[in-house]
Amino acid sequence: MIQQQSISAVIRERISIKSNYLPLEVKEEDVVTLLNNAVWAPNHGLREPWRFLFVSEERREALIQTVLACCEAKTHEKVRSKLADVPAFLVAIMPEDPRQKIWEEDFAAISSLIQNLQLLGWEKELGMVWKTPNYIYDPKFRRAIGVQNGEKIIGILQLGYFDPAQHVKDRKRTNALEKLTSF
Ligand SMILES: Cc1cc2nc3c(=O)[nH]c(=O)nc-3n(C[C@H](O)[C@H](O)[C@H](O)COP(=O)(O)O)c2cc1C
């Protein structure tokens, strides 16, 4: 069990969980609880530029069929194998304002929310990975999941409980000093 930790420890410890999920149900209500904390992300003008689509395990096959319809037949086996064991998905969607400033602020805001969500999930041993596969730009896929014109899919989060002992990763980050200059 992950102990209560400082924010810096959780940020440093979190990794994307891409596979080897535990066979436990990810309940929509539990994701909503996490989302209701994640929405306290900074967002300019308090526009709250986001909405979400939850895909439960029960609906996974329907999602896979929708994805496969957007992929070449020769890739189907590989695509299916990547999705077949994922307990749940969350599609993150933002309204696309035609004004660049607003669009960028909104993209930054929903990105902040997603990181909040990943950290909150980590605390509960609910692993996530933020994915941006090509099909999220495919009109067929967008239509099938009800994304409207003027909306952008920011990504599809894979969700699943995980065993921390199975996911030790040697990660590296460049020291920020190397990216810092003074004016
Ligand atoms: C905007 C965005 C898009 C990403 N898209 C993918 C993706 O399509 N496939 C994937 O395997 N990981 C994807 N990732 C996860 C990154 O690869 C991962 O965060 C990165 O390797 C750092 O690893 P960590 O999250 O474990 O620290 C994405 C992450 C971000 C922020």
The ligand as an ORCA input file, in Angstrom:
! r2SCAN-3c Opt
* xyz 0 1
  C       0.389     14.568    -24.019
  C       0.895     13.176    -23.759
  C       0.687     12.185    -24.680
  C       1.124     10.869    -24.457
  N       0.849      9.898    -25.378
  C       1.268      8.635    -25.160
  C       0.961      7.614    -26.094
  O       0.298      7.838    -27.113
  N       1.420      6.358    -25.840
  C       2.142      6.069    -24.708
  O       2.537      4.917    -24.532
  N       2.410      7.024    -23.775
  C       1.998      8.288    -23.983
  N       2.247      9.263    -23.044
  C       2.940      8.899    -21.794
  C       4.401      9.312    -21.880
  O       5.059      8.492    -22.804
  C       5.026      9.192    -20.488
  O       4.405     10.125    -19.644
  C       6.515      9.471    -20.537
  O       7.194      8.417    -21.155
  C       7.113      9.675    -19.161
  O       6.897      8.518    -18.390
  P       6.167      8.610    -16.972
  O       4.759      9.110    -17.214
  O       6.194      7.194    -16.481
  O       6.960      9.545    -16.128
  C       1.816     10.569    -23.262
  C       2.045     11.591    -22.317
  C       1.602     12.869    -22.556
  C       1.846     13.938    -21.517
*
